[in-house]
Amino acid sequence: MRGRQQFSIRLLQYLDPQGKLDLPLPEWTSNTILLLAIYENMVLARLLDQKAIALQRTGQMGTYPSILGQEAISVCIGLAMAKHDVLVPYYRDTPAQIIRGISLAEIFMYWGGDERGGNLNTASRDLPTCVPIATQLTQAAGVAVALKIKGEDSVVVTTCGDGATSKGDFMEALNLAGVWDLPIVFVINNNRWAISVPLEQQTRAATLAQKAIAAGIEGIQVDGNDPIAVYDAIHQAIERARKDKQPTLIEALSYRLSDHTTADDASRYRDADELKAHWQEEPILRFQQFLHQQGLWNAGQEKALQQQCLQVVDTAVDEYLSVDAEPATAIIDYLHAFLPYTLEPQRVGLQGKEASALRGD
């Protein structure tokens, strides 16, 4: 019989909302290139986010889930992972996907409804974006099982929002990871809202990280607006999974400064003063202030970065808008290894309608 157990969840934070240090910096922060990469990728992610919303509002792209205020989490995931690791993302992981090789144009294509944007040609081990809630977590556990059986030193990193922790898939994946000692890291982007449902209506748990206790795995809570804390926790969790085959659950505390998606209007259910208060904690300004204080950033660098990122985003938009549409038969062609006979006449019909439209009949 197991004896009486006691548990606690620690909160990791290095930078306060003004970018000042609460703790001594970890050793890896001596890598100035990495620190600047974190900041530069967050800025790029925010400008891409703004452009994606503009494209949707002007009818040039489909429904899009903003990552406004949550950039640090996905950026740090992308930078902490090795190339041979496997990312199993959800729909707010655009920054990590870009860092791991997906082009900005492909991001626009995906949310524009073009499946070619999810081909993952340069990140072939990663799984595509998961829109259904929490289903990616059990898939990630399955990938981790495969990696362990093969004896690889690769790690799976999978992500979800706070709403996904209310789904059975979440606890099933955690339990399997704990029982089988899987090389996997679960990252919860706790942005406090599951569409219009606030966190306090989802759970009575004081933290989401403590759900790791039931699965017998490591659980930690980090300030998701503090890029140093986020990177430090993710890096350590990945190395633990790689070396010891031990899983970790990380709850990153952030805040969704945007609507849930462009199909949502958060002003209908969220208090404006609450939103205003959380703007004071957002990660980009916080990290910019830290870099200034460390003598690593200045106004000239900021201006150059903004111009560079805007050019990269605009080039990606031009590429996205210039891509020829796939033929209508594409909705059938990639569903089956062999075309079922029941779909053959439908495919012929689609070809005929498309040819007729091209002729102007």
Secondary structure, 3 states (H helix, E strand, C coil): CCCCCCCCCCEECCECCCCCECCCCCHHHHCHHHHHHHHHHHHHHHHHHHHHHHHHHCCCCCCCCCCCCCHHHHHHHHHHCCCCCEEECECCCHHHHHHCCCCHHHHHHHHCCCHHHHCCCCCCCCCCCECCCCHHHHHHHHHHHHHHHHCCCCCEEEEEEHHHHHCHHHHHHHHHHHHHCCCEEEEEEECCEECCEEHHHCCCCCCCCCHHHHHCCEEEEEECCCHHHHHHHHHHHHHHHHHHCCCEEEEEECCCCCCCCCCCCHHHCCCHHHHHHHHCCCHHHHHHHHHHHCCCCCHHHHHHHHHHHHHHHHHHHHHHHHCCCCCCCHHHHCCCCCCCCCCHHHHHHHHHHHHHHHHCC
